[in-house]
């Protein structure tokens, strides 16, 4: 039986190794620049999400103040300033309330501990039901051991915390700057890009299809974010009303209502899990003033959440994504495991963009042929 001989020239071997090296180099570069790519991706996402707001503000300024509609700089800067001011206002309002409630709870903890559980005697009686002779001593030893460990690692923990905070602030500043630049210069950059790739007659059909696909994907992102924000506003108002009514009934400060509503607005932007996180956080802060009110808040809020998810949200969001529930949940799981909380937030509109690509695939394939 004769053996077949395959001859490969030197040029083919060199080409193979060059391609392999280029692929490995690209993977290495992407890995090293992963955080930078994530920051750029977040900025692009935010710029697309803010586009409808910028357009409406531009139309308003053109109609009432005579601003040239072709110059969007003033509208974009104003829209961006409003959004950033709202975020800073939320932090400025919610932050002091959380700190004050935590401090008040710490001061009132001995009294609350004695009135609700019966102090250390109640703890010991509870432990004796499970065969623990002196639960107070065991708890005290555990707390002391934990405190000693925290004290020993206080220096390193403080350094790591400050470093992490500085890193978050730097990345946040980069996102803010890049988002503003993309809002201002993005449309012009896209026009230049389309002109460069569609200069030949045979490329015009492909460019037309690509424009439509990208426009549809941008509409999916902006529509989803804007309608999610509207439903979040409903959720915040409901939370604020519930907390205010409970403050009147259980005689604690009604000033908690507005910060709790703002917390609800922010956490609603987290799909599916935002309402659960909001209910737990608000209930915890309300429990510092009245544990019974916290329990009632959870019950009432869960009832409202069912109404919101089955009536309000479908009416507001409509067919913005047109995705089955299994696709939404699957996208969230993948996004969460890949990029954590951020991945869960952007997973649903990304899944909507993938749906657009699937629907447009025949047109894309026809334009390439």
MOTA-V388450 format. One line per field, one symbol per residue. ss: DSSP state (H for helix, E for strand, - for the rest). A space follows every 50 residues. Layout:
BEGIN
ss = ???
END
This chain:
BEGIN
ss = ---------HHHHHHHHHHHHHHHHHHHHHHH-HHHHHHHHHHHHHHHHH HHHHHHHHHHHHHHH-------HHHHHHHHHHHHHHHHHHHHHHHHHHHH HHHHHHHHHHHHHHHH--HHHHHHHHHH------HHHHHHHHHHHHHHHH HH-HHHHHHHHHHHHHHHHHHHHHHHHHHHHHHHHHHHHHHHHHHHH--- HHHHHHHHHHHHHHHHHHHHHHHHHHHHHHHHHHHHHHHHHHHHHHHHHH -----HHHHHHHHHHHH------HHHHHHHHHHHHHH---HHHHHHHHHH HHHHHHHHHHHHHHHHH-------HHHHHHHHHHHHHHHHHHHHHHHHHH HHHHHHHHHHHHHHHHHH-
END
